[in-house]
């Protein structure tokens, strides 16, 4: 699992928060699921210092995420379909 520093917008102000995820896609999903987050600016994976600017439509992602009822399906899709390094990222 990786640590990400995330520059986000909360209460119309830039804030830096952390999230932990097995991939950048899961990290973004974590942020979309946080009610306080209004938008994402960029994410940085702490161990590699890789920077990921967010260019997506945050509101659309949140709307689509809200329409998914099966959390297990989301978890399986994130686990199987978005691993950055499949040898090190499996949950224990």
N, C-alpha and C positions, 0 to 999 in steps of 0.2 A: 504494500500500500504506500502511496506517495503523499507527501504534504504539499499543498498548494497555497501560496499567498494570493489572495484575490482582491483586486481593486474593484469595488462595486459602488453603486449609488444606494444610499439608505437615507430616507428623509430629505431627499434632494441634495445630499452632500456626499462627496467621495469618502469612502471608508475602506480600510484594508482589513480583511478577515481571513481566517484560515479554513480550509476544508481538507479532508483526507479522502483519497479515492484511488482506485486501481488504474484509472486512465483520465485523460483530459475530458472525455465525454461524460464520464461519471461525475467529475468535479463540477462541470457545468450543470448537470442534472441536479446535483446537490444544491447549487445556488438557486436554480429555478424553483426548487421546492421550499426555499426559505422565504416566508411571507414578507419579511422586512426588506429583502433585497428588491430594489426597483429596476435595476439594470446592472449589466456587467461591463466593465471597461477592459480589463485584461486579467490573466492568471499567469502565475509564475510557479513552475515546479521547483521546489526548494533544492533538491539534491543535485539537479543539473543546471539550475538557473535558466532553463528554457522559458521563454516568454511567449504567451499565446494571446494576442489581441483578440477580443471578442467582436466579431463582425456580424453576428446573427441578429434576428428579430426576437428580443427577449420576451416581449408581450405575447407574440405568437407561440413561442416555445412554452410559456407558462399556460396559455390557453389549451394547447394540445396536451400538455402534461396533465392538466386537470380533467381531461376527458378519458384518461386511462384508469380503469377500475382495478386492474389486476397488477398489484405491486410485485408479485412473484415473477410475472412476465417481464416487467421492467428490469428487475434484478438479473434475471437470466440473460436478457438481451445485453445489458451492460457488461456482465461478466464474460459472456461468450463472444460478443461482437465488437468489443472496443478495447481490448487489452493492448497496451503499448509494448509490453515485453512478456510474452506468454509464459516464459519459464519462471518468472519471479513474482507474478501478480496474483496467483491463485490464493483465495482466502484459506486460512488454516483451520 
